[in-house]
């Protein structure tokens, strides 16, 4: 069994399916990402990856799309 990491990010500014898809597609370009799930109602982005991805890298991608990170867990 291989190692999996789960990161939950709360993102402000996503208002529609297009926003959600934009964030999802951008995060899927990161090496090691297995799955990205965006929930517009809770502003939650869940990332499942093979290894730990630096918070700074996630912040850089999301903020480059003009969204604001409220919290990372």
C-alpha positions as CSV (number, residue, x, y, z in Angstrom):
1,X,0.0,0.0,0.0
2,X,1.4,3.4,-0.9
3,X,1.3,6.6,1.1
4,X,-1.4,9.2,0.5
5,X,-1.6,12.7,1.8
6,X,-4.9,14.7,2.2
7,X,-5.0,18.5,2.3
8,X,-8.1,20.5,2.8
9,X,-8.0,24.2,1.7
10,X,-10.8,26.7,2.2
11,X,-10.9,29.1,-0.7
12,X,-12.8,32.4,-1.0
13,X,-14.0,33.7,-4.4
14,X,-15.2,30.6,-6.2
15,X,-18.8,31.3,-7.3
16,X,-19.6,28.9,-10.1
17,X,-18.7,25.5,-11.7
18,X,-16.3,27.3,-14.0
19,X,-14.4,28.6,-11.0
20,X,-14.3,25.2,-9.4
21,X,-13.1,23.6,-12.6
22,X,-10.4,26.2,-13.0
23,X,-9.0,25.5,-9.5
24,X,-9.4,21.7,-10.0
25,X,-7.5,21.7,-13.3
26,X,-4.7,23.9,-12.0
27,X,-4.1,21.7,-9.0
28,X,-4.2,18.5,-11.0
29,X,-1.1,19.8,-12.9
30,X,1.0,19.3,-9.8
31,X,3.2,16.2,-9.7
32,X,1.8,13.5,-7.4
33,X,-1.8,14.8,-7.3
34,X,-4.2,11.8,-7.5
35,X,-7.5,13.6,-7.0
36,X,-9.0,17.1,-6.5
37,X,-12.5,17.7,-5.3
38,X,-14.1,21.2,-5.1
39,X,-17.2,21.9,-3.1
40,X,-18.6,25.4,-3.9
41,X,-21.0,25.5,-1.0
42,X,-18.4,24.9,1.7
43,X,-15.6,26.7,-0.2
44,X,-13.6,23.5,0.3
45,X,-10.9,22.1,-1.9
46,X,-9.7,18.5,-1.1
47,X,-6.5,17.3,-2.6
48,X,-5.3,13.7,-2.4
49,X,-1.7,13.2,-3.4
50,X,1.0,10.6,-3.4
51,X,3.3,12.8,-1.4
52,X,3.2,16.0,0.7
53,X,2.8,19.1,-1.5
54,X,4.2,22.3,0.1
55,X,1.5,24.7,1.3
56,X,3.5,27.5,-0.5
57,X,3.1,25.8,-3.8
58,X,-0.7,25.3,-3.3
59,X,-1.1,28.9,-2.2
60,X,0.9,30.1,-5.3
61,X,-1.4,28.2,-7.7
62,X,-4.7,29.2,-6.1
63,X,-3.7,32.9,-5.6
64,X,-2.4,33.0,-9.2
65,X,-6.1,32.3,-10.2
66,X,-7.2,35.3,-8.1
67,X,-8.8,33.3,-5.3
68,X,-8.0,33.8,-1.6
69,X,-7.1,31.0,0.8
70,X,-8.9,31.2,4.1
71,X,-7.4,28.2,5.8
72,X,-5.3,25.1,5.0
73,X,-5.5,21.8,7.0
